[in-house]
Amino acid sequence: MRFLSLASLTLFTSQAAATPVVVDKRQGFLGGLVGNLLNTGYGKVPDIPGAAPRKAELQNRTPQVQEAKTVKIRYGPYNVPNMGHKGATGESGTLFNYPDVKIERPCEGECVLLGISAGLEYANGSDANTANGLWLHHMVAFTVGENRMDPTCVGKTSLPHMVIGSDASKSERFFSSGNERSQARFNPPWVKDSMMGYYLLPTDKFAFIVDLMNQNMEDKTVYMTMTYDYVMGRPAGIDNIKAIWLDAAQCGTSEIPPKSQDGAYSVKYGWTANIEGDILGAGGHVHDGGTHLTLKVDGNQVCDAVASYGTGGGGMGGPAGGMGGGAKAAGKPAAAGTNPTEHITSMSSCFGEKLGVNKLVKGQKWELEGFYDYAKHPGMKHDNGKQENVMAISIMYIKNPKF
């Protein structure tokens, strides 16, 4: 099973979690402990001689901001086990939720992120994707700092924050991607009245959780890439944004054992809003077998993100604004001349008139529900024929007051 319970991981972290987190001193210890326990012999390795440059400046992807810059940074490299290797979680060919807390920022001092996207490459810079057996199953980016707070996990024991050696009162998830690798645009076309960006303070640090899959029968070493759009300083007219992470397995691994091995079912999560802001948009993420994901506010449906299936190599799509997850195949790619397996290639998102609410207000009752139907779309299965764990996630971005 892919699932790792909160209780099982707490065996490794309960003593440290009993006292307040001192982020700078404990990040490396706790993250390294969890990463080594679950990925023995694999993970981050020394740079490969002759590899493509670590950092490259690209053409500005935000031309409406003339002083903006776009830069690609390569992280890792990460050694990913082959399909013949089963890790501590029982998954084959998986680098499982590996914490990396030594992450270079694209800009130092005060700056504003305008967009971001993730990728996966071999040492020479060529694409590592499903065509050659590599999946960016998912990655999660955190900002760690005294002014950071993750609204849906603050005050709770939160596994993803513990994995990076922090807690939800001193760090926040701000971006995630899967194998769809879509660009998070913090200034999408449907927002006309103002510019927006994700503010970074001089003291903020980045941390990642990296989850990769290798469908080859030999180990592979790859670099995860992040392409950032940013502008230095605090330009006038750019409002700060914040991500609200809604998850059926909130504050856990995001993975839930399927309720059924066939037929239809749904998984839910409820949250009472503890922060306010103008809502910019939301979208959904489910795994193969999923049909759609809904959001309700005070009992009224305000979003229905629908999954589209195809045989393209991109993997599961994520909502506009940044959240996505890869469609993690359990077996080998279809052989030439056979019918390729359909996977989720995209999911619709909710914004503007498609979103039935425009204000996040304290006290609102939010409900996320992810729907699965294996009769309509086959789910991903383990080698033993059992359905893999599933997800139901939505990231919603709000306009947040400047700090």
Beta strands, then each sheet from edge to edge (+ up, - down):
strand 1: 43-44
strand 2: 55-58
strand 3: 69-80
strand 4: 94-103
strand 5: 111-121
strand 6: 134-144
strand 7: 171-177
strand 8: 184-185
strand 9: 195-200
strand 10: 205-214
strand 11: 220-232
strand 12: 238-247
strand 13: 264-272
strand 14: 277-286
strand 15: 290-297
strand 16: 300-310
strand 17: 343-347
strand 18: 349-350
strand 19: 359-360
strand 20: 365-373
strand 21: 392-400
sheet 1: 1+ 3- 2+
sheet 2: 1+ 3- 11+ 5- 8+
sheet 3: 1+ 3- 11+ 5- 9+ 12+ 21- 14+ 18-
sheet 4: 1+ 3- 11+ 5- 9+ 12+ 21- 14+ 19-
sheet 5: 4+ 10- 6+ 7-
sheet 6: 13+ 20- 15+ 16- 17+
end
